[in-house]
Structure formats: structure tokens, C-alpha cells
Amino acid sequence: MTVRLRLALTIFLTGLVTAVGVIATVAIAFQRFEHESTWQRADAFLARVTALHDDLLDEHQRNPQEFGAFLRNLVLYEPGSQLYLLDARGTVLASTGRMQLPPGFQVKLGPVQEAVAAAASGDRRRAAYVMGDDPEYMNTDAVIAARALRRAVIRPDGQAAAGWLYLVCRKEGLPAQRLQMFGSTLAGPALGAVAALMLLATALAAWIIVAVTRPLRVLSDEVDAVARLGFKAAAAGPLAGAPEARADDEFSRLRHGFQTLLARLRQQWDELHRLDHFRREGVSNLSHDLRSPLTATVACLETLERRWGVDAARDDDRRLVAVALRNTRNAAGLVRSLGDLALLDEPEFKLRPARLELGEVLDDIRLRFAERFAKLGLALRFEQQGSEPLVADVDVELFERALANLLDNALKFTAASAPGGAIVLAAGRHGDRVRVSVSDPGPGIPAPDQPHLFDRHYQSRDKVAPASSEQGKGLGLAIVKRIVELHRGTVAVQSEPGRGTTVTIELPAG
């Protein structure tokens, strides 16, 4: 869901809740108005009755049978209202209702006294209306009004109420005319005003959403363009049709900052690209220039070694030549590895893949290394896991180079720490991948060193000799990793100190 849609949905829901709240408020206000107007009318009615008839208790005492008819005549023009005469404790003495109440029926005096106090104070803020018991429908409350009744005495000061005149304004439902009036009031001006307000708010919200999210959308499009095209999108400038970035709002400043950041990154990327190209070109040229003199030096040293090998008087000289020859060969190997790695790092370098059955290739590699392993008292075995053909698209020269580096590593560590051991070259099909592994029983690799095993010039094992010796230069596994990456594969190592090492290559199956 886009930000624009979320904002629109949020504003719509807010407007809908506001509209419902307005309608609910109008309905509640209308109901309150009904209750207040009913109470005021009822209170005014009781005021007239008590003003005209101040001896209601005496009249009831003199003729209780006819008093009920008298009360019904009083409320003849007050539809939906019932009038009750109560004694001082709230017991109903007479009523205008059709329902015969049980003898001794009482109503709660709290609302009665509250209504009397509100009428006596004349302060409408104290109680806009009072809700009390409806003797005929005790499960619901009704708007009530009440007046205190006192008997005629010579000194009425401080006399407690001898009874109560209690009026219940029963709400049996709005009359059709009142209901129609409420509906027309709500559906006409009220709903019209609410609808107009919602339309105005919607139009204003739509304008705000478009105005606010347009720069954000342009910025998102520019980010997408950079993700698709790389830093070239930053160099090309803003997208076609995009508005000019202004500095008077946060989104425009964010967009301007993003464009500035992209331009800076593009500049740094070009600089890094130039330096990396210079490095690779320098390493490649240096490797190429050093190969010829190192090859000539190796040839000269080999000639001297052969000449002095038969002369016992030159044993000391022959030993010095052997050391020089060994180091020169190591230097030549280092130069060759640097040149190969620089070539593999070239962006323009392309594989020459061919679909091969790797089982045959691996068996051929085993045969080529078997004699060398045997001279050192080691065994080299090839194990094919499963019967599925091991078909993959590989550059056979590079693939053999990667396996040769792994076998060289296994050879040098196993010969030094586990003479007579066996190195296993294994391969198998695992789903859509071909897995090739080289396992040796050597000293293993400490866990902290394993993440750096394929870093350039990194030598992890404690028993590795200096780079000037035969033990390596720290580039073999880096070359393996690069070759595997060019084949869209992965390389991993599993090792425990004292229990050997297994390096596994996984390639896409053909």
C-alpha cells in the first residue's frame, strides 16, 4: 500500500468517524433537548396545580374515591404523563394510571427531593432535568417533576413535607410528527452541512495528499532508477518530467540531499573504479614483466645446481644455490598467482564454459596427482556419491586450477602433520547442485581463522611457513574463491583443530 493511499484512507476514516460523531452528538443533543423541555413543561404544570390546589392532601383524605378522577382531569391535556400523590415516605396514595398498584407501593424519594430542590432553586444549571421511577414501568426511568405538599397550619415555618405531588412524563416514543420533524431536521440542514463539510474536507485532503506526496513519489522514482541503472542514474541527473527541487519544504530538501549524495557517491565510485583499474593493471604488468627474468634466473640456478651436484668440493655452493632456487621458484609462483588473480578480477573477463561430466574430470585430476602424493607417502582417493551423472557447465582449465590449489593445500598440511594419511576427493549430486569436496586429515583450522580463510594473503594454519618458503603465499584459496564465484557457485570450509579440514565447492548442475 502506497503512502498516498494510506494518507487518503486515514483521512477518509477520520472524516467518517467525525461524521458519525457529529450525528451521534446531534441525536444526543436532541434527546437532551426533549428531556429538558419535557421537565420544564412538567415543572410549570405542577407549579400551576399547587398554586390552584394547595390542599391536595386534605382533599384526598376527605374523599379518596373521587380524588383519582380529579387527578385524571388535571392531566387530561398532558398526554403521556401520569400524576401521583405520595405521602411523606413516598407511598403512592392516588394515581392517574390505569395499572392498579399494590398497596403500600413506594417510589424512591431521592429523585423526588432532587426535582423539588431544582424547582425551588430556579437554577437550571443545577439539574436540567431529573430522571426517576415510573411506578408502572419500574425497569425504565422517566423524566419526573415534583412538588412538596404541606398541610394547612398556622405557623408553617420549618414544617417538613407532608406529601409529594409526583408527575411522570413517560416517553412512549416520539409522535409521528415529532419523528418526522427530527428526521427532516437531521436529513435536511444537518446532513447537508455534514455532507458539505465532508466534501470540502475531502477536496482539501486530496490536494494536501497530492502536494505532500508528489515530491516523495519523485524521490522514490529516482531511487528506483538508481537501483535499476546503478550510479549512472545519478550522473544523468533528475528524471525527465520531474519538478525542480526547491528548498522551501522538507521533501524538497530531502530530494536535493539525495541527489547530492548520489553525485558524491558517483564521484567516489569513479575514483575507486579508476584506482582499482590502476591496481589491476599494475599487478598484471608487474607479473608479466617479472616472469621472464624469474624464469631465466630459475634456469641459470638449475644449471649451476646440476654442474655442482657432481663436485663434492662445491657442496656448500650447491646448498646455497638450492636455497636460491627454491625461493626463486616461490617468487615465480607468487608472480604467476598475482597475475592470474588480477586477470580473474577484470570485469571484462569471461569464462569459456563447456558442459562436462565432472566425474571423469575429477578422476583425471586424481591420476595426475597420485604419483606426487605417493612420493610423500600419502594416498589420494576419488569417491563419487550416488549414481546420478555429475554434469555441470564449467571452464575446465579454471576448474582444474581451483581443485589443484585445494589439493596442494591438503598435500602440504597432511604431509607435515599426518604422514601416511589419505586425502579424499569426493563429488555428488544434491538437487540442482553439484558438490565437490577435498578432505584431509591435517591439523585443522582454528574457528577464528575460518571466516578469513579465503582472504587474499591470509594464512590461517599455525604450521604454515613464511611466504618465502615452499609452504605458500596465501593466494591459492583466494583464486579458488574467485573461480567459484565466476561459475555462480559457493565455497565453504569445515574444520576442527586436530581432526582435519574439508573444503566444499558447490556449482549449478547442468
Beta strands, then each sheet from edge to edge (+ up, - down):
strand 1: 81-87
strand 2: 92-95
strand 3: 130-133
strand 4: 141-149
strand 5: 163-169
strand 6: 354-357
strand 7: 379-385
strand 8: 391-394
strand 9: 422-430
strand 10: 433-440
strand 11: 490-495
strand 12: 501-508
sheet 1: 2+ 1- 5+ 4- 3+
sheet 2: 6+ 8-
sheet 3: 7+ 9+ 10- 12+ 11-
end
